[in-house]
């Protein structure tokens, strides 16, 4: 059985002081870490502070960078490398988020390069995939998502796939208040797992966690988590409040 995984993506909302306050509040909440894995993704400038606070408190909470450069180093003004975020305390990175795909026009090939760069530099990966509203209404949602999975994991071998978590995020549900029904989300999650089985075999595919992201809140998380192939949540706005995030983490408590 796959252990549930709840990850908070704070996006560009908190500065270092706000991030410090939030992680301190989260750490004060009672969480049974034997039942659920937890992670947070602060902004770049808060990575060190957040990771140090978690380390000092001794809790097993993952810390992810919200993005990395595909390049290792060099004259790339404004970019942040995998080695830099690792040194700042990140153990993971989110890649392919719908906001990176839609707002910053990051394509599948670039995302695949970033996945490879992250894994080379000791970072685990949360690889996001998801369709637009037009793609869903056109009936190609599953095809689009399966294609993104295949492209994002291109040339990622059996020796590294265990360091990758998938996250299905329908673009039309990000920050809109709309959420895919549990049945719709489960349908796509099942197709993602089928694609993983084709790429890595059923035994490996059954071990890979697939998170759902898209306006996840305390009042809908339990219904989502009841589904066979939904292993957790990548949470945006609801992760910015410690009480709300605690309810999400303790969905089965």
Helices and strands as residue ranges (DSSP letters): E 4-9, H 16-27, E 36-41, G 44-46, H 47-57, E 61-65, H 82-87, E 92-95, H 98-102, H 108-120, E 124-129, H 133-137, H 141-152, G 161-163, E 164-169, G 171-173, H 182-200, H 202-207, E 210-213, H 221-225, E 232-235, G 237-240, H 242-249
